Structures are given as structure tokens and as C-alpha cells.
Amino acid sequence: MVKISFTPNLARHVTAPAAQLSGETVQQVLDDYFRLNPQVRAYILDDQGALRDKVLIFLDQEIIQDRIGLSDMIGNAAEIFVVQALSGG
């Protein structure tokens, strides 16, 4: 199982609870997560399904390589952490 969690600052906009899901790629895990929590998708992905500019995904503490297809492979007991960058002054 893969643990997916989100930065707490996202909670200002939408409820994004952590979850345990299955999948072989980041895309598969996100697809499963968005089926359970469809309101989160628009905050993470753009209209083409790629990561939004201000979003990073860490897979086992490393930034994923494929921001467009989200094809990074996931091992057993992996952790995904989704971070939305903060801006402003």
C-alpha cells in the first residue's frame, strides 16, 4: 500500500485527508485518490492532467521526475507527499 498525504496549507481550500491506496505509478495512485476525493483534483492537476506549476510531489522524499504523465514507478510501502508552494510577501 502507498500512503498519500497533502500539505496542511491545502486544507484552507479543500479537505484532503491522507489515505492508503494501491498503484504502480503516481498517476494510478492519484486517480484512485481523486475517485474518493474529487474536489482535490483541481488544486493539484491542471486541465490537461499535469501537475500545476506551484505543486510538487515527493515520492519517498524525492521529487518526482514526470510532472506531465506522472509515470514515476512506486514500490511497496511507498509514501507520496503533495506540496503546494506558498507565495506572497
N, C-alpha and C positions, 0 to 999 in steps of 0.2 A: 504494500500500500504506500501511496505517496501522500505526505502531509502538505497541504497548501494553506498558506496564511497570507494576510494582507497587512500593510502598514496601518497603524491605528488612525492616521490622519484621514484615511479614506472614509472612516466612519462618520465624518462630518457631512458627507454627501449621500452615502448609501450603506446599508448593513451588509457587511462582507464577512460572515463567520468563517473560521478555519474549518477545514474538512479533511477527511481521509478518503482518497479516491484511487482508482487504478488507471493505468495508462502506460504506454510505451514511449510517448513523446509529450512534450509540454503542451502541444496543441490538443492531444487527446484528453489530458487532464483538465485543461481549461474548458473544453467542450462539455465534459461531464459536469464541471462546476457550474457553468452557465446554464445548464439544463435545470439545476437545482436553485440557482440564484440568478435569473436572467437580468435583473436590474443592474448587476455589477458589470456586465459586458461593455456597456457604453463608456464606462470610466477607464477601462483597460485597453480595449481594442478600437481601432478606427473603423470606418465604413468598409474597408477592404479586408478587415480581419488581422491587420498588422498591429503591433504594439503602438500605442500613442507615443508621441515624441517625449513626453515627460514621464514615461513609465519604464521601469527596469524590472526584469525578472531574474532572480537569483535561483540557481539550481545547485543545491549543496554548496552554497556560499560563493558560487562563481556566476558571473553574469552570463546569461545565455548568448549564444552566437547568432542564432537565426531570429531576428526581430520581425521578419515578414512571414515566413512559413511556420515558425515556432516548432521546427522539426528536431530540436535537440532531444537526444535519447535520454530516457530516465531509467536508472537502475532501481533495484529493490530497496525499499526503505528510504527513498529519496525525500528531500524537503524542497519545496518551492516557496519562495517568499517574493511577493509582488510589492514593489515600492513605487509610490507616486511622488515625483520630485516636488519640492516646495519652492515657490518663487515669491518674490516681493521684497519689501525692504522695511 
